[in-house]
Amino acid sequence: MRQALLSDIHGNLEALQAVLADVAKQNVDEIICLGDVVGYGPNPIECLELVMKKSKLTILGNHDQAAVVDPNGFNPIAFQAIQWTRKELNRGTSRAVNNRWDYINELPKSYQADKFLFVHGSPCDPTNEYVFHETVYDRHKMDRLFAKVPQYCFQGHTHIPAVFTPDCEFITPEDCDYTFSLGREKLMINVGSVGQPRDEDPRACYTIIDYDAKKIFFRRVEYDIETTVAKIYAISEIDNQLGDRLRSGR
């Protein structure tokens, strides 16, 4: 059994298509999406419809939620982009529009299968809480987070792939040569971002769980960044910064 975990697609169609093409070569049985299919990027409809078709399970992200209700705590650039996204999702036939909104409205905030928990944000606040690198310096918060982890928690939200351990370690894909073994220790695993990486690697990122081998594999995939940037530049309601940052992965 192998699952591909995708997160934080953010309306980046070129990145999503490249990742799905890579997934197709990895002997993967199913795809799980950990949220933020929309927001920031220029192709929310196309990305949402691909996820609706390809993903066995999709978790609600904070940008997906913000497309339905006014966002809380969004900066002006993110707010403007989600307002445009909301209007964009209303394009098309009434049936297509209703299918999109029904899908988003029915997304679960978390899902647990045995010892595996899937969220967008954190095990304590599955939609909105960030678990950044610097969180490992807050022992109290780390203990609080791991108290909610059955054994493994897979998450997104920060756009930075990593493994967090109860001993306050932050292990990047480079640190573990892109492969990490799942033992008895509790873990929080950030699967990275498909559409807007922020770990200074502009390549799209996703993660594979191999249940038989008891390993996870971080995957990086090249995609046509400049096409996505050009689309963003052409949309006045999406700030050019959201295109510029794709080139540096920041």
Secondary structure, 3 states (H helix, E strand, C coil): CEEEEECCCCCCHHHHHHHHHHHCCCCCCEEEECCCCCCCCCCHHHHHHHHHHHCCEECCCHHHHHHHCCCCCCCHHHHHHHHHHHHHCCCCCHHHHHHHHHHHHCCCCEEEECCEEEECCCCCCCCCCCCCHHHHHCHHHHHHHHCCCCCEEEECCCCCCEEECCCCCEECCCCCCCEEECCCCCEEEECCCCCCCCCCCCCEEEEEEECCCCEEEEEEECCCHHHHHHHHHCCCCCCCHHHHHHHHCC
